[in-house]
Amino acid sequence: MLRLSLAIFSIGLMIQFTSCVKQNEEDLSGAKYCKIDTPSFQQHIQIIVNDRCMPCHNASNAESGFDLSNYTNIADIATNGVLQGVIRHESGYIPMPASAPKMPFCEIQIIDKWIEQGALNN
């Protein structure tokens, strides 16, 4: 009887721990992005840029000369390494988003994948 109770208790803990870990990973890292193998500019990159960058880097308020309101401008800073440098907070780059925490790892990862696959306008 004691073994059965311990087994049930152990299974319950494992289920609870697994569900909490999965929920926390999704909440903290934007896990929906991590699962994308072929990112699309329109479905993924543009959404991230709109959420994280557009308040300061748009056509009417291009802070530091960066207007990220269109594919061409985003692709330019993506292919020359600036985008990755600023979002990764690398030495020699001004960390972005400014005055905010670093982007979630999964958003950075999807941008990296998009750039590695040619920064296509898809």
N, C-alpha and C positions, 0 to 999 in steps of 0.2 A: 504494500500500500504506500509506504514511504517513497519507494522508487518511482511509482507511478506519479505521485504528487510532484516529486522533483523533476521528472521528465516533462510533465505538463507545464510546470513553472519555467523550466529552461526554454521550452518551445515558445512560450508566451513572451519571455524576455527577448529572444532572438527576433521574433516577429516585430515587436515594438521597436527594438533598436534599428532594425533594417528599415522600417518605414520612416523613422525619425531622420536617419542619415540621408535617405533619398530626398525627403522633403527639404532638409537643410541645404543639400547640394543644389537643388533646383532654385531655392530662394536666394542663396548667396552667390551663385555663380551664373545665373541665367542659363541653366543646363540645356534649354531648348536650342541654343546656338551651338553647343558643343557637339550635338548629334548630326550636324549638317556637314555632309562630305563635299558638296559642290555648292558653295554659296552663290547667291544671285545678288547683283547690285540692287535691283529694285526691291526684292523681297527681304533682304537682310542688311546689306551695307547702308543703303539709303535710310533705312529705319533707325539704325544705330546712330548714324551721323545726325539725323534729324533730332533724335532724343538728346544726344550728348553734346553736339557741336553747334547746331544752328542758332541757339539763342545768342551766341556771340559772333559767329562766323557766317553771316548771311549776306545777301546782296546789298541790303541797305545799311548794314553795320558789320563790315568786314574787318574785324579787329586784327591788328598786326598784318593787314593786307591779305588775309585769307578769307575768301568767299567760298564756302562749301555748299552752295545752293544747287550745284549741277554736277553731273558725272565727270565732265572734263576736268574741272578744278580738283575734285576729289581724287581722280585717277592720277593727276600730276603729282600731288603730294604723297600718294600711295606708292607710285613707282620710283620716286627719288629717295624714299626712305624716311621722309619727314613724318608722315603719319604714324608709322610704327615707333619712331623715336619719341614722339610726344606722348602717345598713349601708353607706352611702356615706362615712361618717366626715365628714359635713358640719359646718361650724362651728356651734356652739350645741347640738350633740348629743353624747352620750356614745358614742364609737365602740364598735360591737359587731361581732363577738363580743369581749367584754372579754378583755384580755390575750392576744389572738390576732390573727393577720393578718386583713386585710380578706377578706371572702368573695370567691371567684372572680367575675370580671366577669360571666360567663355566668349565675351564680346571681342576681346583682343584676339583670341584664337580664330574666330570666324573671319575677322579682318585679315589676319595672317594667311589663312587658307585662300581667301579671295585674291590677295596679292600674289601668292605662290602660283595660282592658277591663271595668272595673266591680267588680273584686275579688269575683267571683261564688263562691258555694258550689257548685262543680261537680265 
